[in-house]
Amino acid sequence: MKSEQPQPQRMQQTMPEDGDGWHQINAGPHLHIMFHPNRQLLGRESDGIVRRSIVVAVAGKREQALRFDPFSVGSHYHIRPSLRGKQLPLWVDEG
């Protein structure tokens, strides 16, 4: 019988607090949405790329459910974003 190795637990990212450039977006009573005009200012790669992001959680939960990076080159999103999470392409039409 083959024993299974325990899988490392993914550390899901939590929602940011108001401040440090994050702005809360009123999306009704069921969602908690935050927007940042440039996450690079929070210590991201210093490559000069502006990284606008939108993060979403279910109201009352601390863990991010989604993170959208639609304004980056190669726009993408993450489901249950973690530190080493998979990027999914986000198709954005011109205009």
N, CA and C atoms as an extended XYZ file, in Angstrom:
285
Properties=species:S:1:pos:R:3:atomname:S:1:resname:S:1:resid:I:1 pbc="F F F"
N         0.846       -1.165        0.000 N   MET     1
C         0.000        0.000        0.000 CA  MET     1
C         0.898        1.236        0.000 C   MET     1
N         0.562        2.153       -0.834 N   LYS     2
C         1.356        3.362       -1.001 CA  LYS     2
C         0.864        4.440       -0.043 C   LYS     2
N         1.795        5.013        0.728 N   SER     3
C         1.375        6.080        1.644 CA  SER     3
C         1.431        7.425        0.913 C   SER     3
N         0.450        8.240        1.175 N   GLU     4
C         0.387        9.542        0.518 CA  GLU     4
C         1.108       10.583        1.355 C   GLU     4
N         1.872       11.423        0.671 N   GLN     5
C         2.555       12.528        1.322 CA  GLN     5
C         1.555       13.653        1.558 C   GLN     5
N         1.587       14.285        2.723 N   PRO     6
C         0.676       15.407        2.951 CA  PRO     6
C         1.020       16.561        2.016 C   PRO     6
N         0.000       17.167        1.454 N   GLN     7
C         0.188       18.302        0.556 CA  GLN     7
C         0.402       19.568        1.371 C   GLN     7
N         1.358       20.424        0.953 N   PRO     8
C         1.539       21.681        1.687 CA  PRO     8
C         0.282       22.543        1.564 C   PRO     8
N        -0.068       23.183        2.650 N   GLN     9
C        -1.265       24.010        2.685 CA  GLN     9
C        -1.003       25.328        1.964 C   GLN     9
N        -1.912       25.685        1.055 N   ARG    10
C        -1.797       26.974        0.375 CA  ARG    10
C        -2.191       28.071        1.340 C   ARG    10
N        -1.391       29.113        1.408 N   MET    11
C        -1.718       30.258        2.241 CA  MET    11
C        -2.497       31.251        1.389 C   MET    11
N        -3.800       31.237        1.551 N   GLN    12
C        -4.662       32.122        0.772 CA  GLN    12
C        -4.469       33.551        1.250 C   GLN    12
N        -4.407       34.479        0.306 N   GLN    13
C        -4.183       35.877        0.649 CA  GLN    13
C        -5.431       36.472        1.288 C   GLN    13
N        -5.201       37.354        2.247 N   THR    14
C        -6.301       38.006        2.946 CA  THR    14
C        -6.585       39.368        2.328 C   THR    14
N        -7.737       39.892        2.657 N   MET    15
C        -8.144       41.192        2.138 CA  MET    15
C        -7.300       42.296        2.769 C   MET    15
N        -6.937       43.299        1.986 N   PRO    16
C        -6.204       44.434        2.537 CA  PRO    16
C        -7.136       45.326        3.350 C   PRO    16
N        -6.547       46.155        4.173 N   GLU    17
C        -7.300       47.142        4.936 CA  GLU    17
C        -7.377       48.433        4.125 C   GLU    17
N        -8.356       49.273        4.443 N   ASP    18
C        -8.386       50.609        3.858 CA  ASP    18
C        -7.079       51.304        4.189 C   ASP    18
N        -6.580       52.086        3.287 N   GLY    19
C        -5.324       52.788        3.496 CA  GLY    19
C        -4.230       52.148        2.667 C   GLY    19
N        -3.027       52.657        2.752 N   ASP    20
C        -1.897       52.198        1.938 CA  ASP    20
C        -2.250       52.175        0.454 C   ASP    20
N        -3.149       53.071        0.044 N   GLY    21
C        -3.527       53.141       -1.360 CA  GLY    21
C        -4.741       52.320       -1.733 C   GLY    21
N        -5.203       51.435       -0.847 N   TRP    22
C        -6.394       50.620       -1.124 CA  TRP    22
C        -7.648       51.445       -0.886 C   TRP    22
N        -8.622       51.286       -1.778 N   HIS    23
C        -9.893       51.995       -1.682 CA  HIS    23
C       -11.017       50.972       -1.729 C   HIS    23
N       -11.978       51.109       -0.820 N   GLN    24
C       -13.119       50.194       -0.808 CA  GLN    24
C       -14.138       50.636       -1.848 C   GLN    24
N       -14.698       49.677       -2.572 N   ILE    25
C       -15.739       49.919       -3.573 CA  ILE    25
C       -17.041       49.373       -3.015 C   ILE    25
N       -18.080       50.194       -3.007 N   ASN    26
C       -19.377       49.755       -2.503 CA  ASN    26
C       -20.016       48.833       -3.536 C   ASN    26
N       -20.125       47.553       -3.192 N   ALA    27
C       -20.672       46.554       -4.106 CA  ALA    27
C       -21.877       45.853       -3.498 C   ALA    27
N       -22.492       46.478       -2.503 N   GLY    28
C       -23.654       45.875       -1.876 CA  GLY    28
C       -23.280       45.082       -0.635 C   GLY    28
N       -24.277       44.448       -0.024 N   PRO    29
C       -24.066       43.807        1.276 CA  PRO    29
C       -23.369       42.441        1.231 C   PRO    29
N       -23.220       41.844        0.051 N   HIS    30
C       -22.697       40.475       -0.012 CA  HIS    30
C       -21.230       40.383       -0.413 C   HIS    30
N       -20.662       41.488       -0.927 N   LEU    31
C       -19.273       41.470       -1.381 CA  LEU    31
C       -18.455       42.547       -0.700 C   LEU    31
N       -17.173       42.273       -0.526 N   HIS    32
C       -16.210       43.246       -0.038 CA  HIS    32
C       -15.185       43.391       -1.161 C   HIS    32
N       -15.133       44.570       -1.790 N   ILE    33
C       -14.252       44.798       -2.936 CA  ILE    33
C       -13.322       45.959       -2.639 C   ILE    33
N       -12.038       45.752       -2.937 N   MET    34
C       -11.019       46.781       -2.749 CA  MET    34
C       -10.286       46.990       -4.075 C   MET    34
N        -9.854       48.236       -4.314 N   PHE    35
C        -9.107       48.599       -5.523 CA  PHE    35
C        -7.812       49.288       -5.122 C   PHE    35
N        -6.729       48.963       -5.805 N   HIS    36
C        -5.455       49.670       -5.605 CA  HIS    36
C        -4.967       50.152       -6.967 C   HIS    36
N        -4.634       51.448       -7.089 N   PRO    37
C        -4.206       51.988       -8.381 CA  PRO    37
C        -2.807       51.539       -8.807 C   PRO    37
N        -1.976       51.042       -7.871 N   ASN    38
C        -0.653       50.572       -8.250 CA  ASN    38
C        -0.020       49.778       -7.110 C   ASN    38
N        -0.195       48.458       -7.148 N   ARG    39
C         0.367       47.611       -6.093 CA  ARG    39
C         1.890       47.614       -6.096 C   ARG    39
N         2.524       48.105       -7.160 N   GLN    40
C         3.987       48.182       -7.188 CA  GLN    40
C         4.475       49.032       -6.022 C   GLN    40
N         3.685       50.030       -5.628 N   LEU    41
C         4.068       50.904       -4.531 CA  LEU    41
C         4.080       50.176       -3.189 C   LEU    41
N         3.495       48.987       -3.129 N   LEU    42
C         3.455       48.192       -1.897 CA  LEU    42
C         4.626       47.227       -1.809 C   LEU    42
N         5.624       47.401       -2.666 N   GLY    43
C         6.803       46.543       -2.610 CA  GLY    43
C         6.848       45.486       -3.687 C   GLY    43
N         6.004       45.618       -4.696 N   ARG    44
C         6.051       44.680       -5.822 CA  ARG    44
C         7.341       44.909       -6.608 C   ARG    44
N         7.521       44.187       -7.673 N   GLU    45
C         8.711       44.330       -8.506 CA  GLU    45
C         8.881       45.784       -8.931 C   GLU    45
N        10.109       46.267       -8.881 N   SER    46
C        10.372       47.660       -9.256 CA  SER    46
C        10.741       47.748      -10.738 C   SER    46
N         9.843       47.249      -11.595 N   ASP    47
C        10.109       47.238      -13.034 CA  ASP    47
C         9.390       48.368      -13.768 C   ASP    47
N         8.750       49.279      -13.011 N   GLY    48
C         8.084       50.418      -13.632 CA  GLY    48
C         6.699       50.122      -14.173 C   GLY    48
N         6.218       48.891      -14.022 N   ILE    49
C         4.888       48.535      -14.519 CA  ILE    49
C         3.852       48.897      -13.466 C   ILE    49
N         2.843       49.664      -13.878 N   VAL    50
C         1.747       50.006      -12.971 CA  VAL    50
C         0.883       48.764      -12.806 C   VAL    50
N         0.613       48.381      -11.571 N   ARG    51
C        -0.166       47.172      -11.290 CA  ARG    51
C        -1.445       47.528      -10.546 C   ARG    51
N        -2.466       47.887      -11.306 N   ARG    52
C        -3.775       48.147      -10.708 CA  ARG    52
C        -4.424       46.802      -10.421 C   ARG    52
N        -5.070       46.694       -9.266 N   SER    53
C        -5.686       45.424       -8.892 CA  SER    53
C        -7.022       45.642       -8.207 C   SER    53
N        -7.881       44.652       -8.370 N   ILE    54
C        -9.184       44.607       -7.712 CA  ILE    54
C        -9.246       43.276       -6.978 C   ILE    54
N        -9.513       43.320       -5.670 N   VAL    55
C        -9.642       42.093       -4.899 CA  VAL    55
C       -11.068       41.987       -4.355 C   VAL    55
N       -11.564       40.756       -4.310 N   VAL    56
C       -12.954       40.506       -3.940 CA  VAL    56
C       -13.010       39.418       -2.870 C   VAL    56
N       -13.861       39.632       -1.864 N   ALA    57
C       -14.140       38.621       -0.842 CA  ALA    57
C       -15.639       38.604       -0.591 C   ALA    57
N       -16.099       37.502       -0.062 N   VAL    58
C       -17.477       37.431        0.417 CA  VAL    58
C       -17.532       38.281        1.680 C   VAL    58
N       -18.579       39.072        1.830 N   ALA    59
C       -18.705       39.941        3.007 CA  ALA    59
C       -18.549       39.121        4.280 C   ALA    59
N       -17.751       39.628        5.211 N   GLY    60
C       -17.525       38.952        6.480 CA  GLY    60
C       -16.377       37.966        6.472 C   GLY    60
N       -15.782       37.682        5.318 N   LYS    61
C       -14.642       36.757        5.217 CA  LYS    61
C       -13.360       37.559        5.041 C   LYS    61
N       -12.269       37.079        5.580 N   ARG    62
C       -10.968       37.749        5.448 CA  ARG    62
C       -10.209       37.291        4.206 C   ARG    62
N       -10.485       36.092        3.710 N   GLU    63
C        -9.737       35.545        2.587 CA  GLU    63
C       -10.251       36.092        1.263 C   GLU    63
N        -9.309       36.407        0.373 N   GLN    64
C        -9.688       36.861       -0.963 CA  GLN    64
C       -10.295       35.691       -1.731 C   GLN    64
N       -11.403       35.944       -2.411 N   ALA    65
C       -12.007       34.933       -3.278 CA  ALA    65
C       -11.468       35.084       -4.700 C   ALA    65
N       -11.269       36.322       -5.126 N   LEU    66
C       -10.779       36.619       -6.475 CA  LEU    66
C        -9.827       37.801       -6.422 C   LEU    66
N        -8.858       37.816       -7.329 N   ARG    67
C        -8.062       39.020       -7.559 CA  ARG    67
C        -7.983       39.217       -9.053 C   ARG    67
N        -8.369       40.406       -9.491 N   PHE    68
C        -8.323       40.758      -10.901 CA  PHE    68
C        -7.149       41.696      -11.135 C   PHE    68
N        -6.356       41.387      -12.144 N   ASP    69
C        -5.269       42.245      -12.589 CA  ASP    69
C        -5.511       42.554      -14.070 C   ASP    69
N        -6.616       43.279      -14.367 N   PRO    70
C        -7.021       43.461      -15.759 CA  PRO    70
C        -6.227       44.523      -16.512 C   PRO    70
N        -5.509       45.353      -15.793 N   PHE    71
C        -4.847       46.476      -16.434 CA  PHE    71
C        -3.378       46.187      -16.719 C   PHE    71
N        -2.888       45.032      -16.320 N   SER    72
C        -1.497       44.650      -16.546 CA  SER    72
C        -1.319       44.171      -17.978 C   SER    72
N        -0.064       44.166      -18.423 N   VAL    73
C         0.240       43.486      -19.676 CA  VAL    73
C        -0.010       42.008      -19.395 C   VAL    73
N        -0.732       41.347      -20.271 N   GLY    74
C        -1.105       39.967      -19.979 CA  GLY    74
C        -2.140       39.908      -18.873 C   GLY    74
N        -3.211       40.700      -19.020 N   SER    75
C        -4.228       40.779      -17.974 CA  SER    75
C        -4.679       39.377      -17.565 C   SER    75
N        -4.935       39.234      -16.261 N   HIS    76
C        -5.253       37.919      -15.717 CA  HIS    76
C        -6.047       38.075      -14.416 C   HIS    76
N        -6.494       36.930      -13.905 N   TYR    77
C        -7.154       36.913      -12.602 CA  TYR    77
C        -6.740       35.656      -11.854 C   TYR    77
N        -7.042       35.648      -10.571 N   HIS    78
C        -6.711       34.520       -9.703 CA  HIS    78
C        -7.976       34.117       -8.945 C   HIS    78
N        -8.206       32.825       -8.798 N   ILE    79
C        -9.276       32.306       -7.953 CA  ILE    79
C        -8.625       31.860       -6.653 C   ILE    79
N        -9.130       32.351       -5.527 N   ARG    80
C        -8.540       32.073       -4.209 CA  ARG    80
C        -7.033       32.306       -4.262 C   ARG    80
N        -6.623       33.564       -4.530 N   PRO    81
C        -5.196       33.843       -4.737 CA  PRO    81
C        -4.334       33.470       -3.534 C   PRO    81
N        -3.193       32.877       -3.853 N   SER    82
C        -2.196       32.539       -2.842 CA  SER    82
C        -0.878       33.145       -3.301 C   SER    82
N         0.158       32.975       -2.509 N   LEU    83
C         1.439       33.565       -2.868 CA  LEU    83
C         2.015       32.994       -4.158 C   LEU    83
N         1.711       31.761       -4.475 N   ARG    84
C         2.229       31.142       -5.698 CA  ARG    84
C         1.070       30.596       -6.535 C   ARG    84
N        -0.022       31.373       -6.580 N   GLY    85
C        -1.218       30.908       -7.265 CA  GLY    85
C        -1.139       30.999       -8.779 C   GLY    85
N        -1.998       30.258       -9.419 N   LYS    86
C        -2.055       30.195      -10.871 CA  LYS    86
C        -2.745       31.440      -11.435 C   LYS    86
N        -2.190       31.994      -12.514 N   GLN    87
C        -2.810       33.112      -13.213 CA  GLN    87
C        -3.679       32.566      -14.329 C   GLN    87
N        -4.896       33.077      -14.417 N   LEU    88
C        -5.811       32.679      -15.478 CA  LEU    88
C        -5.979       33.869      -16.424 C   LEU    88
N        -5.892       33.655      -17.735 N   PRO    89
C        -6.012       34.776      -18.667 CA  PRO    89
C        -7.367       35.468      -18.532 C   PRO    89
N        -7.331       36.775      -18.621 N   LEU    90
C        -8.557       37.575      -18.578 CA  LEU    90
C        -8.641       38.282      -19.913 C   LEU    90
N        -9.558       37.839      -20.735 N   TRP    91
C        -9.674       38.396      -22.094 CA  TRP    91
C       -10.356       39.744      -22.007 C   TRP    91
N        -9.656       40.773      -22.464 N   VAL    92
C       -10.164       42.142      -22.431 CA  VAL    92
C       -10.165       42.667      -23.852 C   VAL    92
N       -11.331       43.134      -24.316 N   ASP    93
C       -11.427       43.695      -25.660 CA  ASP    93
C       -10.854       45.096      -25.699 C   ASP    93
N       -10.362       45.503      -26.864 N   GLU    94
C        -9.856       46.860      -27.050 CA  GLU    94
C       -10.966       47.858      -26.814 C   GLU    94
N       -10.604       49.014      -26.258 N   GLY    95
C       -11.592       50.082      -26.061 CA  GLY    95
C       -12.315       49.917      -24.785 C   GLY    95
